[in-house]
Amino acid sequence: MVLQRNKPIPVWGWADANEKITVRFDHQTKSVEADRNGNWKINLDKESAGGPFQLVVKGKNTVTFNNVLVGEVWICSGQSNMEMPVEGWGKVNNYQREIAAANYPKIRHIKIPNTINTKPQKDFPQGEWKICSPETAGDFTAAGYFFARELYDQLKIPIGLINTSWGGTHVETWTSREAFENSNEFKSMIAQMPSLNLDSLAQVRKEASMKKIETLQGSLPAPGETASWKMTDFDDSKWPQMQLPSLWEQKQLSDLDGVVWFRKPIDVSANDAGKETILELAMIDDNDVTYVNGIKVGGINSYNQHRKYTIPAGVLKAGKNIIAVRVEDTGGDGGIYGDSTDMKLTIDKNIISLAGNWTFKVEQIYWNASSVGPNSYPTLLFNAMVHPLIPFAFEGVIWYQGEANADRAYQYRKAFPLMITDWRKHWSAGDFPFYFVQLASFNSANGNSKKGSTWAELREAQTMTLSLPNTGMAVTTDIGNSSDIHPKDKQDVGKRLAAIALHHVYKKDMVYSGPVYQSMKVDGNKIIINFTNTGSGLMAKYGVLRGFEIAGFGQQFYPAAAIIEGDHVVVHSDEIGYPVAVRFGWMDDAGEDNLFNKEGFPASPFRTDHWKGITEERKFTVQ
């Protein structure tokens, strides 16, 4: 393992009541008696970076840890973009080459197992420190590994990573009950959470889910009833409708694991009838069987694979046709999701969009232990995956999360700082460094200034969190992927997080951030934007400046021409004679933005207005 340098090192555990415990480490020996409940804790003195050492804990039995290093320990937490491994399902850019080169025996990694609990826990079910090598690095958090590698290359001291992350999780599950109880924003919400064990919660959740499903569609189907659901003559007029593409958890079926059918009618012209056709259904989480007019045309068992099926000649009829998709979700998120432009029929050169309303009906609900998942209630991951770490000594936290909170972006302005402050209070170790990744570019719902963008509002909430002391933010809009919520470039994510740490914690004289909006001034029909963190100068990467919009009093935004003048940008549009506001990168997919400083760090998206967004009314509730 790696223990934190230059700070007292807490060592703690459990024994018989009043048992004498002795801890030996390096040149230190300290003893303590366990209390009447068997709890004990010893604070070893500060140590400089070094090792390997042996840590020996002796009571009635002896526990020995070999090959213990002292260096810099960082907690890596968040959702799937932090959990994403170098290899495995992640497969980052050049992963085979990266793994082959992963000879860093002084970098160590432990993955805290994914587990939930309704009460704060003292320990984890299991977990093992791994020494970084080509045999082990593929399982490391990719963002964390590239962060650690950059630190090690610069500092040449051991680096320990404690990876406590879980894909798809929202910030509220990582926050303690006490934090919510002391928050004006959340105290009424947490009062609704029952104080029950997991089995009891599962039963409560099952009853609530059944009630919700019955309200939506009536009872679940009888055995054999679904055989007709793929047919053209089946009457689905009383089925509810869902806007696709979208994970169903973000629509009417929150926290449902099971089987759901989707149906959509399409009209085909006489000219196109009978022709071989390409059917695309974006991506489906997890498995599907797809029918056209009752005939099976495809099916894939994979949650992140593009669905592209061939409809044989003779299947499509002139007039009304029915596409029916049986979707099975075995756990986590479910549904037909991705880019709306990837949902279509292509008949020769004729493209028919399949995005929009589909009828749906639940066939089956999977009731199992996972019916209470990490997002089912607040606090579950704080209790099981954070609380047992306390009081382990570490330097700071790197965090990559927010995708699961985008629909409640406005409330994230309070929820995210609340969680950071909560962790700091529980550790009683001051305002330790907390550095986070701003959401990358991803075309979640074609969001923009005109229709509103949940992802832009979430990025704004993240930027606002920088008002907390000792925080930092890595901007990644330039290294996202329009059609993949898990971008493969985790190398630059790690480097940008490391740049913040190297500057703030390790006092390296270096640029660590891209341009950050500071102020604006109206000058006739132009607006002048001033920035901080300009490094050695502003630059437009790859051609003319892109990503700026401008609006007048009508609050209607138009694409703007923008030019760099020194440390500011001058923005105008011929459409606006009296401008009042500018936005930059205000969209889900801001990958075309190209304002950087000359050190290669991108500018963070921003807006100068405070006009109401689309997430302001949405609040976290206990289901």
Secondary structure, 3 states (H helix, E strand, C coil): CEEECCCCEEEEEECCCCCEEEEEECCEEEEEECCCCCEEEEEECCCCCEEEEEEEEECCCEEEEEEEEEEEEEEEEECHHHHCECCCCCCCCCHHHHHHCCCEEEEEEEECCCCCCCCCCCCCCCCCCEEECCCCHHHCEHHHHHHHHHHHHHHCCCEEEEEEECCCCCHHHHCCHHHHHCCCCCHHHHCCCCCCCHHHHHHHHHHHHHHHHHHHHCCCCCCCHHHHCCCCCCCCCCCCEEEECEEHHHCCCCCCCEEEEEEEEEEECCCCCCCCEEEEEEEEECEEEEEECCEEEECCECCCCEEEEEECCCCCCCEEEEEEEEEEECCCCCEEECCHHHEEEEECCEEEECCEEEEEEEEEECCCHHHCCCCCCCCHHHHHHHHHHCCCCCCEEEEECCHHHHHHHHHHHHHHHHHHHHHHHHHCCCCCCEEEECCCCCCCCCCECCCECHHHHHHHHHHHHHHCCCEEEECCHHHCCCCCCCCCCCHHHHHHHHHHHHHHCCCCCCCCCCCEEEEEEEECCEEEEEEECCCCCEEECCCCCCCEEEECCCCCEEECEEEEECCEEEEECCCCCCCCEEEECCCCCCCCCCEEECCCCECCCEECCCCCCCCCCCCCCCC
